Amino acid sequence: MPIPLIPIIVGLVATEVAGWLLARRLRLAFPSLWDELGQPPGHWGIATFAENWNSLKPNVRLFVFAWGPRHRKLHDARVTAFVWAFRLCLLSVIIGAVLPFFVSR
């Protein structure tokens, strides 16, 4: 059974949007935290290799922030919503990529 690419692509796009929204909310509401994370753009985008490479470290920090408990200390409902949207979108991509291997057996 082939891997269903359309749900995976939709999940990746949704993850990009959720990451961008999270980074934007942190930039607007919590600029010191955004600076601490390295000013992540929150998306990979279509850019040159050098631009994507330079944004790799801040985006990884944003990824770690989204999976850690640190967002709870901010007491901001929008940040929490964007963190959960990011988590759910990424989990849907992982499940969409792994599930066909278990179903076909």
C-alpha positions as CSV (number, residue, x, y, z in Angstrom):
1,M,0.0,0.0,0.0
2,P,1.6,3.3,-1.0
3,I,2.0,6.2,1.4
4,P,-0.9,8.7,1.1
5,L,1.0,11.8,0.1
6,I,-1.9,14.3,0.0
7,P,-2.7,14.1,3.8
8,I,1.0,14.3,4.5
9,I,1.4,17.4,2.4
10,V,-1.7,19.0,3.9
11,G,-0.3,18.2,7.3
12,L,3.1,19.7,6.5
13,V,1.5,22.9,5.2
14,A,-0.7,23.1,8.3
15,T,2.4,22.6,10.5
16,E,4.1,25.5,8.6
17,V,1.1,27.8,9.1
18,A,0.8,26.9,12.8
19,G,4.6,27.4,13.3
20,W,4.4,30.8,11.6
21,L,1.4,31.8,13.7
22,L,3.2,30.7,16.9
23,A,6.4,32.6,16.0
24,R,4.4,35.7,15.0
25,R,2.4,35.6,18.3
26,L,5.6,35.3,20.3
27,R,7.2,38.2,18.4
28,L,4.2,40.5,19.0
29,A,3.3,39.5,22.6
30,F,6.6,38.2,24.1
31,P,9.5,39.9,22.2
32,S,12.1,38.9,24.9
33,L,11.2,35.3,24.6
34,W,11.2,35.6,20.8
35,D,14.7,37.1,21.0
36,E,15.8,34.3,23.3
37,L,14.7,31.7,20.8
38,G,16.8,33.4,18.1
39,Q,14.0,35.2,16.4
40,P,12.5,32.2,14.6
41,P,10.6,32.9,11.4
42,G,8.4,29.8,12.2
43,H,8.5,28.5,8.7
44,W,10.9,27.0,6.2
45,G,9.4,28.6,3.2
46,I,10.7,28.7,-0.4
47,A,14.0,30.4,0.0
48,T,17.6,29.8,-0.8
49,F,19.6,27.1,0.9
50,A,21.6,29.7,2.9
51,E,18.4,31.5,4.2
52,N,16.9,28.2,5.3
53,W,20.2,27.1,6.9
54,N,20.4,30.4,8.9
55,S,16.8,29.9,10.1
56,L,17.4,26.2,11.1
57,K,18.7,26.8,14.6
58,P,15.9,29.3,15.6
59,N,13.2,27.0,14.1
60,V,14.6,24.1,16.1
61,R,14.4,26.2,19.2
62,L,10.8,27.0,18.4
63,F,10.1,23.3,17.8
64,V,11.5,22.4,21.2
65,F,9.6,25.3,22.8
66,A,6.3,23.9,21.2
67,W,6.9,20.4,22.6
68,G,8.0,21.5,26.1
69,P,6.0,22.8,29.0
70,R,7.5,26.3,28.9
71,H,4.5,27.8,27.1
72,R,2.3,27.3,30.2
73,K,4.2,29.9,32.1
74,L,3.2,32.6,29.6
75,H,-0.5,32.3,30.5
76,D,-1.5,33.3,27.0
77,A,-4.5,31.4,25.4
78,R,-3.3,32.2,21.8
79,V,0.1,30.8,22.4
80,T,-1.3,27.7,23.9
81,A,-3.7,27.3,21.0
82,F,-0.9,27.7,18.4
83,V,1.3,25.3,20.3
84,W,-1.5,22.7,20.3
85,A,-2.3,23.3,16.6
86,F,1.4,22.8,15.8
87,R,1.6,19.6,17.8
88,L,-1.6,18.2,16.3
89,C,-0.5,19.0,12.7
90,L,2.9,17.4,13.2
91,L,1.3,14.3,14.8
92,S,-1.0,14.0,11.9
93,V,2.0,14.0,9.5
94,I,3.8,11.4,11.5
95,I,0.7,9.2,11.8
96,G,0.0,9.6,8.1
97,A,3.5,8.5,7.2
98,V,3.7,5.6,9.7
99,L,0.2,4.2,9.7
100,P,0.2,2.7,6.2
101,F,3.2,0.4,7.1
102,F,1.1,-1.1,10.0
103,V,-2.1,-1.3,8.0
104,S,-0.6,-3.2,5.1
105,R,0.7,-6.0,7.3
